[in-house]
Amino acid sequence: MELRVHGVSGASAAQVLDLRQVTQVAGDRSGGFYRPRPRSSETGGARGVTLEAYRWGDLPSGTVARTVALVFLLPFMLANVAIWMRPANPGSEAMVKSLCRVLALTLTAFYVLAIAGVALDLVAWRCMATPRCLAGRSWLSWLGGHPTGLRLAVLALVPAAAIGVIWRASNRPGRTFDAFRAPDRAVSDHPLGAVGQWDAEPLVGRLRSIHVAAAFATLDLTLLAARAATGASGVTVALAVVTGAVLAACVALLCTPPLIDRGTADRRLDGVTRTLRTIAIILTVVVVAHVLTSRAPWRAGGGLPAYDATLAWLFVTQTTLLAALGVVLLWRRDRRRDVTPLYGLGALVIAATAVSLAVAYSAELVYRVSDFLDRDLSTGVGIATGSPRAYTWAIYGFFRAVLITLIVAGLMILISRRGRYRAAAAIVARDYPDAPPHTEPRLRQVRQAIARARFTENLVPLAVVYSCLAGLGTATTSIGLLELFPSDVIERNVGVPGDVVTFGIAFGSWLIAAIILSLIIAGVFAYRSVPFRRHVGVLWDLGTFWPRAAHPFAPPCYSERAVPELARRITYLVSRGNAVLLTGHSHGSVLLAATVLQLPPQVGSRVALLTHGSPLRRLYGRLFPAYIDDAALREIGDRVGWRWVNLWRDTDPIGGWLFSPHRSGAPATVEGPPGAVDRRLRDPTDVVTPPSDSVPPPIQGHCPEEPDESFTAAARELVRRLERP
């Protein structure tokens, strides 16, 4: 039996099997197993081998609505991925987990503050107090003219409802069927073997309760700070103390990984987190009632009192957490000579990107609503005077980070161009030593493809540059506490005209809007168009591979179903007397790697593995060093008896070798069975147009190798090795 698992391209079962007529034999529409139709003349595969494909492409996406929702959940998803990118040093696990989880909590606070900024600051406080803003807006004017406390109490229902919506959406379980419950005992002790193996729902439930409690406490703090602007009464102070205690309890729970990560058998902490959530909800009701019934006068004019300061202090908190995370990662980095120090900063890069996107989303929401309410009138609601200074600094920081990163990327392309093309020329010269002179244009195309593929190695330092700039942008946002605008500060200290800075901020705001709109359109097209998804669906499939362990509002993890489902199917096939050849392309090889570590020894002895276009070492080994390392790869090889072949190409920007590059003319760098795993494929197969065709063989790059003769030869070899006793 040959079981094929596709990559992130979301190919159909017929495309994976390279057949026209297929039928489903197990699973459902989201993820299932397919074979050639019994009465079909097509069989495919080697002689005596039955083909079967596992299609999991709809597990991360599903409906159009869910695919589009992933765009808005992107910051939460990135914050969740960051916790899995910790260094391999076990001593860093508790600190990295704590910092990543508290950073994820600040993103939930941003979500609430953004909605509160629209509902409470722009609408209830500013617009409803301005007759010109209410003119012609019957959907707002019905509440205009009423007391400030009533307006705030009524509009507080909007952020409360937003919390309820995301709370309800996050209750969707990651594991759909009872068949995929966690096994009684772990088969492998390696961390990668645990992905999709444990029952993550208790942890997600605890995190969900903590984040919901913190979300309602953030709303309470916003209302109480506004109420205390003209003098805090005893009730206001008491409610503020209780609110602070709720937030402190949330942070304390997240900073105790051994406690919150307890297994399903210990349910005591579940009761604690649910009680904390209930207290926060009741507290919100009391706070809203206090705001509604308080007789003290409200401060007139300006924005919602203390809202701008609350935002700025949240930025200060995030900057401190990012700096602490960077210190921990550098302190606990892998200190081996052959390891680049930047590869240990993956958690910082993704966490800073998540914060940057969350800030951009929040600022853009407030800016666009502010612009809509302003209607080009001098009502004090507009972008120039009304929006919080912290958001103005945030947009300036985001625009600066994107602009400088693009400039650095251009410089890196130019600087590395000579070295990449020199290496590509050497590879082409070795692969096609006797190429005729008329093939020079084709040789140039091959060199360009190899040079572009080698730029992947430069993406790591480029990502670190962006994360540093994003962290600096978050830090400079705290200048909003001084009630200064970027245009004033830069014109006074740098000499750049303030109008230029203001234009840059406005342009940055529209740039954020364009990015969000592009992501939404890309999500829709990725769902409807399989070829388009090959380019934009990578982020969703890679991000949702890891279980929710930092942010409960992140999209559900599909590996909690896919990996146990594959292990269950392989075990069943072996129990029926079949030897199973597993073939995985791109991310499918990652799914198979985690699956092999979960197979019992008696099953692994009847399994062989063929990977192609695999990013296991080139990308995952660098981004997730604690989960995919040389020890994990060697354990996978041991479990399948080293019946493992990995095919890779120099033109592939994603996949690569696993143990040794094995280039022609170069000595072997690995001894023993691992040295026979990697096999480099020349791409293209030739640069000369064959007599039967009018164009030369295509450059495959990251395309699957199933139709290639080298893939068929490797599959036949592994089948023969499976047939041996």
ABEGO torsion letter per residue (X at the ends): XBBBBBBAAGBBAAAAAGBABBBBABEBAABBBBBBBAABABAEEBBGBBBBBBBAAAAAAEBAAAAAAAAAAAAAAAAAAAAAABBABAAAAAAAAAAAAAAAAAAAAAAAAAAAAAAAAAAAAAAAABAAAABGBAAAAAABGBBAAAAAAAAAAAAAAAAAAAAAAAABBABABAAABBBABBABABAAAABGABBAAAAAAAAAAAAAAAAAAAAAAAAAAAAAAAEBBAAAAAAAAAAAAAAAAAAAAAABAAAAABBAABAAAAAAAAAAAAAAAAAAAAAAAAAAABABBBBBEEBBBGAAAAAAAAAAAAAAAAAAAAAAAAAABBABAABBAAAAAAAAAAAAAAAAAAAAAAAAAAAAAAAAAAGGBBAGABAAAABBAAAAAAAAAAAAAAAAAAAAAAAAAAAAAAAAAAAAAAAAAAABAABBAAAAAAAAAAAAAAAAAAAAAAAAAAAAAAAAAAAAAAAAAAAAAAGBBAAAAAAAAAGBBAAAAAAAAAAAAAAAAAAAAAAAAAAAAAAABAAAAAAAAAAAAAAAABBBAABAABBBBAAAAAAAAAAAAAAAAAAAGBBBBBBBBEAAAAAAAAAAAABBAAAAAABBBBBBGBAAAAAAAAABAAABBAAAAAAAAAAAGGBBBBBBBAABAABBBAABAGBBGBBBABBEAAAAABBBBBOBABABBBAABABBBBBAEABBAAABAAAAAAAAAAAAAAABX
